[in-house]
Structures are given as C-alpha cells and as structure tokens.
Amino acid sequence: MEIKNVRRLLSFARRAVQDYDMIEEGDVIAVGVSGGKDSLALLVTLWNLSLFYPKKFEVVALTIDMGFEGSDFSPVQRFCDELGIRYRIVESKIAEIIFKERKESNPCALCAKMRRGMIHDAAKEMGANKVALGHNFDDLLETFMMNLFNEGRIGAFSPITYLDRKDITVIRPLALAYEKDIIYFVNSNELPIIKSLCPEDKFTDREKYKRMLYDMDRERVGTMHRLFEAMKKSNVDGWGTDNRLYTGSRVRFYSEDIEKTAAFYKEMLGFSAERYSFGEREHVLLSAGNVEIEITDIPEGSVNSARIMSARLDAVYSSLEKKGAEIINPPHMTDAGNREFEIYDCDKRVVTFFVKRQ
C-alpha cells in the first residue's frame, strides 16, 4: 500500500518520541483506533516509523466498539490486514450505559474513563506494554485552556505516563503535530475514516475552546506556539524542555571491579559507557541524559552515594524492580514534598532517584 505525504507527520512523531523517550527496544505499542482522522493518522505514522526507527518495536491496533447501532469497523480491519498490523475490536455497552441507563448530561468524562480502562486491559491482553493515543498539538492546548478556565488549574495531559496499577505506559507521539497537517495527510490518502455515531460529537466543550484558540491565533499570529513555549518553560505535566529520563550532575565512584560496576549501570539503568585512560589508570564514564558517573579505581575524590532526578520516577522504579535491583525504600514522599526511592548498586552504594515537587 502506498502512503502519501507522511513525511511531515513522521518528523513530528520522531521529535516527540526522541524528546520524551517514548519508545524503547522491543516495545509492543497498541494504538487506540477510534476510526477518526487522528487515530488512523497515528496508526499509519507509527507503522511507518517502525520500518526504520533504530529501536525496533511492533505496532498493533485496537478499537473499543461503543455499541452504537450501525457501527462497522470492518474497513479498519481490512486496512490493518493490508499493512500487516494485528487488530482487535472490543465490544462494549458504553453507549447504552451512558445514554440510556444513566442518561448522563455531561457524558464525555465518564465515556473517556470507561474507554481508557477497556483500552488498557485489551492492550495487555494483546501483549502490549504501551498504548499510543492520537492527541495532537491542538488537543494539547485545548486541554490546557479547558483546565485553566473550567477548573482554575494549570495542567494538560502528559507526553508519556506510566500507569503502575495497570503496568502500562501511555504515549502521545502526535502531540507535536498540528491538526491541519493531520487533515492534509488524511485527505492525501484513502484512509478508512469511520464517522462518529456519538450524539455529542461536535457539540462538546472542547469545540468551543478549539474555536477560541483559532480566533486568538488568527488575531495574534503565534499565540498557540507561545502558549506551548510557556508550558515547556514551566514544565507543565512533563512538557518541559528537560524531560529526559535522568537528570543530575557528575559524580565519581571508586570500584575495585570497574567492569562489574559499569555492567550494573548499563544493564539496570541503560547508561552508555565510554572508556578512557588517565596515565596508567583505566576509567569508565557512564552517561544517561545529563547524568555522568565516572567509575575509577582511585579512592580519592570518590563518593559513596548519588542522587538522580527522573521525570518518570514510576517507570524507572518498575523497570528496576523487574530487573531484580535491591530496593532499600520504595517510592515515597519526603518531608520536602519530593517523591523518591532508593536502591543499592552492586557495590552497596545508595542511589536515590527522585522527582521534585512541582
């Protein structure tokens, strides 16, 4: 199948994936496909990305059938078959529960909550460790505005979120892509767009904020871009300019077995290693994000502990726990309001991982 004009969406997706560490080697990523333009554009973009991205990953797709009369996702099934993507349709009674049984006056919140739970469960059943959602740049800013004006709080959805109860990670690879670029891509290809049968479609509060942002950006060109830059500078919900897995400073560790210590940090924490000599001494410099750990056999100037900041504390903890790291204290709140946990490394040094209070 020939996919046209996907390069721009690939550029946005690759930047988001790299800036926010969304994809790791061996990931199985389930794309939540509603049948709308955003989810299908995301499916095709991730499928294309999987063909050449250095970290190999698999893309699968799933749809929650809301139970509206006349819904038919067979065109999406045929499309996935052509691309060689595993696809699953999960039947539900969400529409009946919300509109007939509960007769919700504001159904969107409950609907989203029910769909999220079903998507996460279905993704796990398909062997996925991550769920990709099709939120775009416009959606991000609309959510920010809705939270600000409706709830009086600063917030939006995050680029990447680890759900410890489900042991699954949610990513949003198209969150830097403009809606107009997604529309252009969809119009350039014969994608199996499924018309929404929801009676609330196009009549939500989000539509009002979409028009508000459009008008603001038209009157003051660049408003949307400046709004996002403000979110980044304030690191609103992980959108900061420094949202790497690890952040911190350089420390020096003394080790009687440099190879063993270097192997621990490479295998357990994903640090890269660079060897160098200083006179007759051998050193290893481990690095990840902007954290550097120098492993040396010189005791002078070495320390016996380290503190490493991580914007994705729960994901790091889950990974270390699965790999059998020796946990001293699980994630907890400190008196200063920070969240942290502690482990022993292979030399019985205390390494503290923490995230600062926002």
C-alpha positions in Angstrom: 0.0 0.0 0.0 1.3 3.4 -1.0 1.1 6.0 1.8 1.4 9.6 0.6 2.7 12.8 2.3 3.6 11.1 5.6 7.0 12.7 6.0 5.8 15.7 7.9 3.9 13.6 10.5 6.9 11.3 10.8 9.0 14.4 11.6 6.7 15.5 14.4 6.4 12.0 15.7 10.1 11.3 15.7 10.8 14.5 17.5 8.2 13.7 20.2 9.4 10.1 20.6 13.0 11.3 21.0 12.4 14.3 23.2 10.3 12.4 25.6 11.8 8.9 25.4 8.5 7.3 24.3 9.8 4.2 22.6 12.3 1.5 23.8 13.7 -1.5 22.1 11.2 -4.4 21.9 8.1 -2.3 22.8 4.8 -3.6 21.6 2.6 -0.5 21.1 -1.1 -0.7 20.9 -2.7 2.2 19.0 -6.2 3.1 20.2 -8.1 3.4 17.0 -11.5 5.2 17.2 -11.8 5.3 13.4 -11.3 9.1 13.3 -8.6 11.0 11.5 -6.2 11.4 14.4 -6.1 7.8 15.5 -5.7 6.5 11.9 -3.0 9.0 11.1 -1.2 7.9 14.3 -1.5 4.3 13.3 0.0 4.9 9.9 2.7 7.2 11.2 3.8 4.7 13.9 3.7 1.8 11.4 6.0 3.8 9.0 8.3 4.8 11.9 8.6 1.1 12.9 10.1 0.3 9.5 13.3 2.4 10.0 13.5 3.5 13.7 16.7 2.4 15.3 14.9 0.9 18.3 12.8 -2.0 16.9 9.1 -2.1 18.1 5.8 -3.6 17.0 2.6 -1.7 16.3 -0.8 -3.3 17.0 -4.2 -1.7 16.9 -7.4 -2.0 18.9 -10.8 -0.4 18.8 -13.4 -0.1 21.6 -16.8 -0.5 19.9 -19.0 1.8 21.9 -22.1 -0.2 21.0 -23.9 2.4 18.9 -26.4 0.9 16.4 -24.9 0.6 13.0 -21.2 0.8 13.9 -19.0 -1.1 11.5 -15.2 -1.3 11.8 -14.7 -3.8 9.0 -13.0 -1.2 6.8 -10.4 -0.6 9.6 -9.9 -4.4 9.8 -9.2 -4.6 6.0 -6.8 -1.6 6.2 -4.8 -3.2 9.1 -4.7 -6.5 7.2 -3.1 -4.7 4.2 -0.5 -3.2 6.5 0.1 -6.5 8.3 -1.0 -5.0 11.7 -2.7 -7.1 14.3 -6.1 -5.6 15.0 -8.7 -6.3 17.7 -12.2 -4.9 18.1 -13.5 -5.0 21.7 -17.3 -5.0 22.0 -18.8 -2.8 24.8 -22.1 -1.4 26.1 -20.7 2.0 26.9 -23.3 3.9 24.7 -26.2 2.0 26.4 -24.8 2.7 29.9 -24.2 6.4 29.4 -27.1 7.5 27.2 -29.9 5.0 28.1 -29.2 3.8 31.7 -27.5 6.7 33.3 -28.7 9.4 30.8 -25.6 11.5 31.6 -26.0 15.2 31.0 -22.2 15.5 30.6 -21.3 12.1 29.2 -17.8 12.8 27.8 -15.8 12.4 31.1 -17.4 9.1 32.0 -17.2 7.8 28.5 -13.4 8.6 28.3 -12.8 6.9 31.7 -14.6 3.7 30.6 -12.9 3.6 27.3 -9.5 4.1 28.9 -9.9 1.2 31.2 -11.0 -1.1 28.4 -8.2 0.0 26.1 -5.5 -0.7 28.8 -6.9 -4.1 29.5 -7.2 -5.1 25.9 -3.7 -3.8 25.2 -2.3 -6.0 27.9 -4.2 -9.0 26.5 -2.6 -8.3 23.1 0.9 -8.4 24.7 1.4 -4.6 24.5 3.4 -2.7 27.1 2.4 0.7 25.7 -0.7 2.4 24.5 -0.5 5.2 21.9 -3.2 7.8 21.7 -3.8 10.2 18.8 -3.9 13.5 20.6 -2.4 16.3 18.5 -0.9 19.7 19.3 -4.3 21.5 19.1 -5.8 19.0 21.5 -2.9 19.7 24.0 -3.6 23.4 24.0 -7.3 23.0 24.1 -7.0 20.7 27.2 -4.7 23.3 28.8 -7.3 26.0 28.2 -10.2 23.9 29.5 -8.4 23.1 32.7 -7.5 26.8 33.2 -10.9 28.3 32.6 -13.2 25.4 33.7 -11.3 24.2 36.8 -8.9 27.0 37.7 -5.8 24.9 37.4 -2.7 24.7 35.3 -2.5 21.3 33.6 -2.9 19.2 30.5 -2.3 15.5 29.5 1.4 14.4 29.6 3.5 13.2 26.7 4.2 9.9 28.5 2.5 8.4 31.5 3.3 5.2 33.4 0.2 3.6 35.0 1.5 1.5 37.8 -1.8 -0.2 38.6 -2.0 -1.5 35.0 1.7 -1.7 34.4 1.3 0.0 31.1 2.7 3.2 29.6 0.6 5.7 27.7 2.3 7.8 25.0 1.2 10.5 22.6 3.5 10.5 19.6 1.5 13.1 17.5 1.2 15.6 20.3 3.6 18.0 18.5 1.7 17.7 15.1 -0.7 20.4 14.1 -4.3 19.3 13.3 -4.1 21.0 9.9 -1.2 18.7 9.0 -3.1 15.7 10.1 -6.1 16.8 7.9 -3.8 17.3 4.9 -2.3 13.8 5.4 -5.7 12.2 5.7 -7.0 14.0 2.6 -4.0 12.8 0.7 -4.7 9.1 1.4 -7.7 6.8 1.3 -8.0 6.0 5.0 -11.0 4.1 6.3 -12.4 7.0 8.3 -15.4 5.9 10.4 -17.9 8.6 11.1 -18.7 9.0 14.8 -22.2 8.0 15.8 -22.0 9.7 19.2 -24.8 12.3 19.5 -22.4 14.6 21.4 -19.9 14.7 18.5 -19.0 18.3 17.5 -21.1 19.7 20.4 -18.6 19.4 23.2 -17.0 22.0 25.4 -13.7 21.2 23.6 -15.2 22.5 20.3 -15.7 25.9 22.0 -12.1 26.1 23.1 -10.9 25.0 19.7 -12.7 28.0 18.1 -11.4 30.3 20.8 -7.8 29.2 20.2 -8.3 29.5 16.4 -9.6 33.1 16.8 -6.8 34.1 19.2 -4.1 32.7 16.9 -5.7 34.4 13.9 -5.8 37.8 15.6 -2.3 37.4 17.2 -0.3 35.1 15.0 1.8 32.7 17.0 -0.4 32.6 20.1 -0.6 28.8 20.2 3.1 28.4 19.8 3.8 30.9 22.6 1.3 29.1 24.8 3.2 25.9 24.3 6.5 27.5 25.0 5.1 28.8 28.3 4.0 25.2 29.1 7.5 23.9 28.3 9.3 26.6 30.4 7.1 25.8 33.4 7.4 22.0 32.7 3.6 21.7 32.9 2.8 17.9 33.2 6.1 16.8 31.8 6.3 19.1 28.7 9.4 20.8 29.9 12.5 21.3 27.8 14.4 18.9 30.0 12.2 15.9 30.4 14.9 13.3 30.0 14.8 10.0 31.8 17.6 11.0 34.1 18.9 14.5 35.1 21.6 15.4 37.6 25.3 16.0 37.9 28.6 14.2 37.5 29.8 12.0 40.3 32.8 9.8 40.8 32.6 6.2 42.2 35.5 4.1 43.4 35.3 0.5 42.4 37.6 -2.5 42.9 35.9 -4.1 39.9 35.3 -1.4 37.2 33.8 -3.9 34.7 31.3 -5.2 37.2 30.1 -1.7 38.3 29.9 -0.4 34.7 27.9 -3.5 33.7 25.4 -2.9 36.5 24.6 0.7 35.4 24.5 -0.3 31.7 22.1 -3.3 32.3 20.0 -1.9 35.1 19.7 1.7 34.1 20.5 1.9 30.4 23.6 4.1 30.8 26.1 4.2 27.9 29.7 3.6 28.7 32.9 5.2 27.3 36.4 4.0 28.2 39.4 6.3 28.6 42.8 6.2 30.1 44.4 8.7 32.6 48.1 7.8 32.8 48.1 4.1 33.6 44.7 4.2 35.1 41.6 2.9 33.3 38.3 4.8 33.7 34.8 4.3 32.5 32.4 7.2 32.0 28.8 6.3 32.2 26.2 8.7 30.9 22.4 9.0 30.5 20.5 12.2 30.0 22.8 14.8 31.5 23.9 12.4 34.4 27.5 11.3 34.3 29.1 8.7 36.6 32.8 8.2 36.5 34.0 4.7 37.6 37.6 4.7 38.7 39.9 2.6 40.9 41.2 5.8 42.6 39.6 6.2 46.0 40.5 9.9 46.3 37.6 12.3 45.3 35.1 9.5 45.1 31.7 9.5 46.8 29.5 6.7 48.2 26.1 7.8 47.1 24.3 9.5 44.2 21.1 11.4 43.6 19.5 11.1 40.2 16.4 13.1 39.2 13.9 11.4 36.9 10.7 12.9 35.5 9.4 9.4 35.0 10.1 8.0 38.5 7.4 5.3 38.4 8.6 3.9 35.1 12.2 3.8 36.4 11.2 2.0 39.6 9.1 -0.6 37.8 12.0 -1.3 35.4 14.5 -1.7 38.3 12.1 -3.9 40.3 11.6 -6.2 37.3 15.3 -6.5 36.8 15.9 -7.5 40.4 17.5 -4.4 41.8 18.0 -4.3 45.6 15.4 -1.8 46.7 16.0 0.0 50.0 12.9 2.2 50.1 10.1 2.1 47.5 8.6 5.4 46.2 7.6 7.7 49.0 7.0 11.4 49.8 9.8 13.2 51.7 9.3 16.0 54.2 10.4 18.4 51.5 7.5 17.2 49.3 9.7 15.4 46.8 8.9 11.8 45.7 11.8 9.4 45.7 13.1 5.8 46.2 16.4 4.3 47.0 18.4 1.2 45.8 21.7 -0.4 46.4 24.0 -0.7 43.4 26.3 -3.7 43.0 28.9 -2.1 45.3 26.3 -1.4 48.1 26.3 2.3 47.3 23.0 4.1 47.9 21.5 5.6 44.7 18.5 7.8 45.3 16.0 8.5 42.4 13.7 11.5 42.9 11.3 13.9 41.3 10.9 17.4 42.6 7.7 18.8 43.8 6.1 21.0 41.1 
